[in-house]
Amino acid sequence: MAAAPRLIDTDLHNDLAGPRELLPFLPKEWHQQWLEQGIGVGGKSWSAVGYIRKDVKPEKGGYPGSDPEFVLKDHMDRYGFDYAILTGNASMIGISLNYDPDYANAVASAHNDWQNEVWLKASPRYKGSILINHADPDAAVREIERLAGHPDIVQVMMCSASRTLFGQRFYHPIYEAAERHGLPVAIHPGNEGLGPTYPPTPSGYPTRYMEWQNIIPINYMSQVNSLVCEGVFEKFPKLKFVAIEGGISWLPHLMWRMDKNYKALRDTVPWLKKLPSEYIKEHVLLTTQPIEEPTQPQHLVDIINMCGAEDMVMFSSDYPHWDFDNPKMALASFPRELREKIAAKTAMDVYGLKEVVEGAGIGGVAG
Amino acid sequence: MAAAPRLIDTDLHNDLAGPRELLPFLPKEWHQQWLEQGIGVGGKSWSAVGYIRKDVKPEKGGYPGSDPEFVLKDHMDRYGFDYAILTGNASMIGISLNYDPDYANAVASAHNDWQNEVWLKASPRYKGSILINHADPDAAVREIERLAGHPDIVQVMMCSASRTLFGQRFYHPIYEAAERHGLPVAIHPGNEGLGPTYPPTPSGYPTRYMEWQNIIPINYMSQVNSLVCEGVFEKFPKLKFVAIEGGISWLPHLMWRMDKNYKALRDTVPWLKKLPSEYIKEHVLLTTQPIEEPTQPQHLVDIINMCGAEDMVMFSSDYPHWDFDNPKMALASFPRELREKIAAKTAMDVYGLKEVVEGAGIGGVAG
């Protein structure tokens, strides 16, 4: 009898062994640009020194996270993940910030074909994302249509940084397509303040990496606020929005402030039919990594409980990045019922992962 | 025997009865510009319709908040405030965002002289702020030197929106002067996204007032993050920083994220000697209005307790703005010891208000 998954990683960065690995999937006219400029998104000042874990280099060489077989052994089996949602190279996720939409569309499509060929065929435990260029919604919709039928594709993914807040009408065709195909739309950080976006804070540019990294979640709050206020979840009532790697414990503040203002100002947003916090609870998912670590771990549980976020949070590891979370440590402090939801149950529902596939590891953490 | 204050309002917007009231305090060469353009800071798209309470118009006419005697009766006596910290016209606070530093400096000085003449002389229960133009730190320092000796001046004040994050070295002369005179530096919101600042979110411009108002606190998080990461509180160990009207319950998230990153990345901020959250607890004050209102009021108390913020929070009313908080309602849910700190004790320490002055009302809420 098939068992239900017990541990799912919702943020595994599968990567290219090197830039040339993308070439078979990229039209020839873009090869030189790709090899010389990569994603070509300006601004790298806040990159951490030592961004990638040094202890997870594939045995046969290449970049950490670039060998599907090694990742199965080094990550999936080691920690007992039944499934992992692939999120690709963290820089490539930011392709939406390239100034040229044609190049961005081509790189996104190449990424997706490479993922499907090299990773989704390597193991049924890997599930894929459709990387889109959110700056060209028509092209993004075509990419969703092209790949949504793939049996191992489970979400649409785009970078969290943008020139226009995600609630605005410009993006609605993307949500329409994602909702129609039953795919959640996920955002991933790391490009805040780069390319043609605005500074990472309303008062300008942080100086060092730590300061920039600390403050990334304010962009997540801004995007969630925009999605709710613009009525996206009334217009697309089945849409799920996955906020990867953007923090959790800002939820009470945002929910309470939005709900209070809604009570006074709801005549200015007449398309909203219920409290903003209700839309957030029903439509927004958050991933755990980097897990917040109060001195008393119970405080994070309290935060989740006080805003009714028990069904909003999914485990993620961020393998192979420096701030990787080990599920055995990150999940240890949650009470059993909540831990099981975070470890796998919520992700099962969001991504439609009903059963453990043959050969999958045993979810050793949530059991 | 003199009694200790029992209720202090840390955000009372005293206002001009009209623009002409400033003229006696403003050099003649700026009169026409002031009468024609006011503060002259571009961008007003997110202003609320009905921003000022309609029920608090002075009996003798003029703008709400413009009559010191009426405010004593209508606000101070009605709710039993022993003292109020004056914060002036909310738009004028944004004078730092005028493109012309000479005009901004002149308007700030005129504001301060008007406050001292019209308001501080009207009652010893009013305590004043030195409004500065933070975009010209040398001039701001001169203004602090000019007025810090006034016995009823208790803080330096500037708008929270800025072109450069407040931790950066550009602003350090302001902090040096404020610390030397024992004056806290306060910031006040309302100008996020206006004039020469950046958009109010890292991903651009909100559409409507509610969305903009919801998200203002992200700028506060950014400024506090910058102040701590840049080592301002190591360099100025007696400096207090008052974050007016920027929310409270984002503290756990910001503290936990900063502390976690500090543990991994402290070699990049070697000037920090302790956890970021410790600097926040020792140096940052927050005001209550608009008080966050979870369905279960105990949750806000829990948030304050879980991040050790019991001595960080001070009551404020925001009189006469639309989102005014009545202290009888806003303070009702706090347990006694915490309520007394929020109502008056913390503000007494921060602003050096030791005794109730003769004729002051009786703090009816905290008793």
Chai-1 contact restraints between the chains, C-beta under 6 A:
chainA,res_idxA,chainB,res_idxB,connection_type,confidence,min_distance_angstrom,max_distance_angstrom,comment,restraint_id
A,S162,B,S203,contact,1.0,0.0,6.0,A-B,restraint_1
A,R163,B,G204,contact,1.0,0.0,6.0,A-B,restraint_2
A,T164,B,G204,contact,1.0,0.0,6.0,A-B,restraint_3
A,L165,B,S203,contact,1.0,0.0,6.0,A-B,restraint_4
A,L165,B,G204,contact,1.0,0.0,6.0,A-B,restraint_5
A,E192,B,P202,contact,1.0,0.0,6.0,A-B,restraint_6
A,Y198,B,Y198,contact,1.0,0.0,6.0,A-B,restraint_7
A,Y198,B,P199,contact,1.0,0.0,6.0,A-B,restraint_8
A,Y198,B,P202,contact,1.0,0.0,6.0,A-B,restraint_9
A,P199,B,Y198,contact,1.0,0.0,6.0,A-B,restraint_10
A,P200,B,P202,contact,1.0,0.0,6.0,A-B,restraint_11
A,T201,B,S222,contact,1.0,0.0,6.0,A-B,restraint_12
A,P202,B,E192,contact,1.0,0.0,6.0,A-B,restraint_13
A,P202,B,Y198,contact,1.0,0.0,6.0,A-B,restraint_14
A,P202,B,P200,contact,1.0,0.0,6.0,A-B,restraint_15
A,P202,B,N219,contact,1.0,0.0,6.0,A-B,restraint_16
A,S203,B,S162,contact,1.0,0.0,6.0,A-B,restraint_17
A,S203,B,L165,contact,1.0,0.0,6.0,A-B,restraint_18
A,S203,B,N219,contact,1.0,0.0,6.0,A-B,restraint_19
A,S203,B,S222,contact,1.0,0.0,6.0,A-B,restraint_20
A,G204,B,R163,contact,1.0,0.0,6.0,A-B,restraint_21
A,G204,B,T164,contact,1.0,0.0,6.0,A-B,restraint_22
A,G204,B,L165,contact,1.0,0.0,6.0,A-B,restraint_23
A,R208,B,T268,contact,1.0,0.0,6.0,A-B,restraint_24
A,M210,B,N261,contact,1.0,0.0,6.0,A-B,restraint_25
A,M210,B,L265,contact,1.0,0.0,6.0,A-B,restraint_26
A,M210,B,T268,contact,1.0,0.0,6.0,A-B,restraint_27
A,M210,B,V269,contact,1.0,0.0,6.0,A-B,restraint_28
A,E211,B,N225,contact,1.0,0.0,6.0,A-B,restraint_29
A,E211,B,C229,contact,1.0,0.0,6.0,A-B,restraint_30
A,Q213,B,N261,contact,1.0,0.0,6.0,A-B,restraint_31
A,N214,B,N225,contact,1.0,0.0,6.0,A-B,restraint_32
A,N214,B,R257,contact,1.0,0.0,6.0,A-B,restraint_33
A,N214,B,M258,contact,1.0,0.0,6.0,A-B,restraint_34
A,N214,B,N261,contact,1.0,0.0,6.0,A-B,restraint_35
A,I215,B,S222,contact,1.0,0.0,6.0,A-B,restraint_36
A,I215,B,N225,contact,1.0,0.0,6.0,A-B,restraint_37
A,I218,B,I218,contact,1.0,0.0,6.0,A-B,restraint_38
A,I218,B,M221,contact,1.0,0.0,6.0,A-B,restraint_39
A,N219,B,P202,contact,1.0,0.0,6.0,A-B,restraint_40
A,N219,B,S203,contact,1.0,0.0,6.0,A-B,restraint_41
A,M221,B,I218,contact,1.0,0.0,6.0,A-B,restraint_42
A,S222,B,T201,contact,1.0,0.0,6.0,A-B,restraint_43
A,S222,B,S203,contact,1.0,0.0,6.0,A-B,restraint_44
A,S222,B,I215,contact,1.0,0.0,6.0,A-B,restraint_45
A,N225,B,E211,contact,1.0,0.0,6.0,A-B,restraint_46
A,N225,B,N214,contact,1.0,0.0,6.0,A-B,restraint_47
A,N225,B,I215,contact,1.0,0.0,6.0,A-B,restraint_48
A,C229,B,E211,contact,1.0,0.0,6.0,A-B,restraint_49
A,G247,B,H253,contact,1.0,0.0,6.0,A-B,restraint_50
A,S249,B,P252,contact,1.0,0.0,6.0,A-B,restraint_51
A,S249,B,H253,contact,1.0,0.0,6.0,A-B,restraint_52
A,W250,B,W250,contact,1.0,0.0,6.0,A-B,restraint_53
A,W250,B,H253,contact,1.0,0.0,6.0,A-B,restraint_54
A,P252,B,S249,contact,1.0,0.0,6.0,A-B,restraint_55
A,H253,B,G247,contact,1.0,0.0,6.0,A-B,restraint_56
A,H253,B,S249,contact,1.0,0.0,6.0,A-B,restraint_57
A,H253,B,W250,contact,1.0,0.0,6.0,A-B,restraint_58
A,W256,B,E292,contact,1.0,0.0,6.0,A-B,restraint_59
A,W256,B,P294,contact,1.0,0.0,6.0,A-B,restraint_60
A,R257,B,N214,contact,1.0,0.0,6.0,A-B,restraint_61
A,M258,B,N214,contact,1.0,0.0,6.0,A-B,restraint_62
A,K260,B,E293,contact,1.0,0.0,6.0,A-B,restraint_63
A,N261,B,M210,contact,1.0,0.0,6.0,A-B,restraint_64
A,N261,B,Q213,contact,1.0,0.0,6.0,A-B,restraint_65
A,N261,B,N214,contact,1.0,0.0,6.0,A-B,restraint_66
A,L265,B,M210,contact,1.0,0.0,6.0,A-B,restraint_67
A,T268,B,R208,contact,1.0,0.0,6.0,A-B,restraint_68
A,T268,B,M210,contact,1.0,0.0,6.0,A-B,restraint_69
A,V269,B,M210,contact,1.0,0.0,6.0,A-B,restraint_70
A,E292,B,W256,contact,1.0,0.0,6.0,A-B,restraint_71
A,E293,B,K260,contact,1.0,0.0,6.0,A-B,restraint_72
A,P294,B,W256,contact,1.0,0.0,6.0,A-B,restraint_73
A,H299,B,M306,contact,1.0,0.0,6.0,A-B,restraint_74
A,M306,B,H299,contact,1.0,0.0,6.0,A-B,restraint_75
